[in-house]
Amino acid sequence: MIPDDLPDGLAKIFRELGGLVDLIDEDPAPFATQDALMPISRLNRIDGMIEFSHENQGNWSVRCLSNQKDPQVYSDAADAVSEQRGFLVVCESLNHFLITLCLQEAVTGSCNLATVRTDNIIEKTIRGEDLEPLWIGGYYVFNEPSHNFYVSKNRDILVMDYGDTWVGSPYSLKDIIYESIYFESMMGD
């Protein structure tokens, strides 16, 4: 049962994809390969907030106010990299944050995942594929746009530009990544 106090975006994910979110202990888990979207049974309620996501090694977590349509998102991720402490606003919209989180998990949970090092993802990463912007300037846990996502025209390659460039696909990546770019297969290939 979906709790009545969940914001609309979280409720919609659980209503439409809840069975996949519940697979958090599987390897790989659909919504927990890099960071984790918590299943309903593991949501924590703290001081009027709902803790709904955490980093894969437990270094930070993410919260939002309950009983709100599209609340701000708070995280303690800054604790690990700055002198700021505690939960700070990192995104003005839970729905925006959830799109970024779910796309990140879609890339990192791909059957075939690789990183490439390139200065221009659009021109250099995918041989013969035109990439289209899918979600640009996604906010995550550091209160600034940090994630850019691209998709191939035939929708079988998803690319995340965050730190390194991550390429995910249900197909082998060895034949579609340019040889001239540093390529590191993470799984599948």
C-alpha positions in Angstrom: 0.0 0.0 0.0 1.3 3.5 -0.9 1.3 5.8 2.1 -1.0 8.9 1.7 1.8 11.3 2.8 4.1 10.7 -0.2 4.6 13.5 -2.6 3.1 12.9 -6.1 6.3 12.0 -7.8 7.3 9.3 -5.3 3.7 8.0 -5.2 3.7 7.7 -9.0 7.0 5.7 -9.1 5.7 3.3 -6.4 2.3 3.0 -8.1 3.7 2.3 -11.6 7.2 0.7 -10.9 7.0 -0.3 -7.2 7.7 -4.0 -7.9 11.0 -3.0 -9.5 11.9 -0.7 -6.6 11.3 -3.6 -4.2 14.1 -5.6 -5.9 16.7 -3.5 -4.0 18.5 -6.6 -2.7 18.8 -8.1 -6.2 22.1 -7.8 -8.1 21.8 -5.6 -10.1 18.7 -3.9 -8.7 16.8 -1.7 -11.2 16.8 1.4 -8.9 19.9 0.7 -6.8 22.9 0.1 -9.0 24.7 3.3 -8.2 22.6 5.0 -5.6 19.3 3.6 -4.3 15.7 4.6 -4.4 14.3 3.0 -1.3 11.3 0.7 -1.4 8.2 1.7 0.6 9.1 -0.7 3.3 12.4 1.0 3.9 11.3 4.7 3.7 12.4 6.5 6.9 10.3 9.3 8.4 12.4 11.9 10.3 11.2 15.2 11.6 8.3 15.5 9.0 10.5 14.4 6.2 10.7 11.2 4.2 14.2 9.7 3.6 13.8 8.0 0.2 17.3 7.6 -1.3 20.9 7.0 -0.3 24.3 6.7 -1.8 25.5 3.2 -2.5 28.1 3.3 0.3 25.9 5.1 2.8 27.9 8.4 2.6 24.7 10.5 2.2 21.0 10.3 2.0 18.2 12.3 0.5 14.9 13.6 2.1 11.9 15.6 1.2 8.9 17.0 3.1 5.9 14.7 3.4 2.4 15.8 2.4 3.6 18.1 -0.4 2.9 17.9 -4.1 6.5 18.6 -5.4 8.7 19.5 -2.4 12.3 20.6 -2.3 14.9 17.9 -1.9 17.4 17.9 0.9 20.7 16.0 1.2 23.6 15.7 3.5 26.0 14.9 0.6 27.9 18.2 1.3 29.2 16.7 4.6 31.6 14.5 2.6 33.1 17.3 0.5 32.8 20.6 2.3 32.6 22.1 5.8 28.8 22.5 5.5 26.9 20.0 7.7 23.4 18.6 7.8 20.6 18.4 5.3 20.6 21.3 2.8 18.3 22.0 -0.2 19.9 20.4 -3.2 17.0 20.6 -5.7 13.9 22.8 -5.8 11.8 20.0 -7.2 11.4 16.4 -6.1 10.1 15.5 -9.6 13.2 17.0 -11.2 15.5 15.1 -8.8 13.6 11.8 -9.4 14.0 12.1 -13.1 17.8 12.6 -12.7 18.0 9.7 -10.2 16.0 7.3 -12.3 17.9 8.1 -15.5 21.2 7.6 -13.6 20.0 4.2 -12.4 18.9 3.3 -15.9 22.3 3.9 -17.3 24.3 2.3 -14.5 21.9 -0.7 -14.4 22.3 -1.4 -18.1 23.2 -4.9 -19.2 26.3 -3.4 -20.9 27.9 -0.5 -19.2 31.1 1.4 -20.1 32.9 4.6 -19.3 34.5 6.7 -22.0 36.8 9.7 -21.6 36.0 12.4 -24.1 35.6 16.1 -24.3 32.6 16.0 -26.7 30.2 13.2 -26.1 28.0 14.0 -29.0 30.8 13.9 -31.6 33.0 11.2 -30.3 31.3 8.5 -28.3 29.0 6.5 -30.5 30.0 5.4 -33.9 27.2 5.9 -36.5 24.7 7.0 -33.8 23.2 10.5 -33.5 22.6 11.2 -29.9 19.7 13.4 -28.9 19.6 15.4 -25.6 17.2 13.7 -23.3 17.7 15.5 -19.9 20.2 18.3 -19.7 21.2 20.1 -16.5 19.8 17.5 -14.1 20.2 18.5 -10.4 21.3 15.8 -8.0 22.8 16.1 -4.6 25.1 19.1 -4.9 22.6 21.9 -5.6 23.8 22.5 -9.1 23.2 21.0 -12.5 25.5 18.0 -12.8 23.9 15.3 -15.0 23.3 15.4 -18.7 21.6 12.5 -20.5 21.5 11.6 -24.2 19.8 8.8 -26.1 20.4 7.3 -29.5 17.8 7.8 -32.1 16.8 4.1 -32.0 16.6 4.4 -28.2 19.0 1.5 -27.5 21.9 3.5 -26.1 21.6 5.8 -23.1 24.5 8.1 -22.2 25.1 9.9 -18.9 27.7 12.7 -18.7 28.5 13.0 -15.0 32.1 12.8 -13.9 33.1 10.4 -16.6 30.8 9.7 -19.6 28.8 6.5 -19.0 27.3 4.5 -21.8 24.6 1.9 -21.2 23.0 -0.4 -23.7 21.3 -3.8 -23.8 23.8 -4.6 -26.7 27.5 -5.2 -26.7 29.4 -1.9 -26.6 32.7 -3.1 -28.1 31.5 -2.6 -31.6 29.9 0.8 -31.2 32.4 2.7 -29.1 35.1 4.5 -31.0 38.4 2.7 -30.6 40.2 6.1 -30.3 38.4 7.0 -27.1 39.5 5.4 -23.8 37.0 2.7 -23.2 36.5 0.7 -20.0 33.9 -2.0 -19.9 32.1 -2.2 -16.5 30.0 -5.3 -17.1 28.6 -7.4 -19.8 31.3 -7.0 -22.4 
